[in-house]
Amino acid sequence: MAIMSVADERRTDTRSQIRGVALELFAEQGYDKTSLREIAERLGITKAAVYYHFKTKEEILTSLFDEVGAGIDGIVEWARAQPAGRATHREALRRYQQLYAGESAAQLIRFVQEGQATFKDLAVGADMKKRFGALIEVLTPKDGSTEDQLRFRLSLIAIHLGAFHTDGIDGSDDERGAAALAIARDLIR
């Protein structure tokens, strides 16, 4: 069993703080309008300290999507091993909704929705598009009608909206997430 040194813990903590602040800034003002200097200033560290952990903003962004991407990959792998049908779709949606529980995941969705033009031009955007495509492909009935195909895509959007478009909607994050999941499941019949 390896013992993490104090220096390793500090490095991991700083890396995590950089990611958190970067996500806040990306969500607040957009990816293009955020600089590594701003990230460093908000953290009260030097720009060189940011560079030690991440060479570019895109590297930070990629690290933010690694967990969600791995989660989507896991859902796709799980779904491929299951019999096709409603129960598999419902469980996949539940697993997908769990990926977006919490503030940082909601900020990621907000960033993607509001910064689509920028996101699609980055390597991480192409990677996530491929992963979403795999999720849609594995869960959409092969012989489904156009309406059925659209219903599944809308069910994913319902989960996204439940995670971040919550202004003016009563209830806790958990209650809104549960409601979004219920609507998503209703959409796939």
Stockholm file with secondary structure:
# STOCKHOLM 1.0

chainA/1-189         MAIMSVADERRTDTRSQIRGVALELFAEQGYDKTSLREIAERLGITKAAVYYHFKTKEEILTSLFDEVGAGIDGIVEWARAQPAGRATHREALRRYQQLYAGESAAQLIRFVQEGQATFKDLAVGADMKKRFGALIEVLTPKDGSTEDQLRFRLSLIAIHLGAFHTDGIDGSDDERGAAALAIARDLIR
#=GR chainA/1-189 SS CCCCCHHHHHHHHHHHHHHHHHHHHHHHHCSTTCCHHHHHHHHTSCHHHHHHHCSSHHHHHHHHHHHHHHHHHHHHHHHHTSCSSHHHHHHHHHHHHHHTCSHHHHHHHHHHHHTHHHHHTSHHHHHHHHHHHHHHHHHSCTTCCHHHHHHHHHHHHHHHHHHHCCTTCCSCHHHHHHHHHHHHHHHTC
#=GC SS_cons         CCCCCHHHHHHHHHHHHHHHHHHHHHHHHCSTTCCHHHHHHHHTSCHHHHHHHCSSHHHHHHHHHHHHHHHHHHHHHHHHTSCSSHHHHHHHHHHHHHHTCSHHHHHHHHHHHHTHHHHHTSHHHHHHHHHHHHHHHHHSCTTCCHHHHHHHHHHHHHHHHHHHCCTTCCSCHHHHHHHHHHHHHHHTC
//
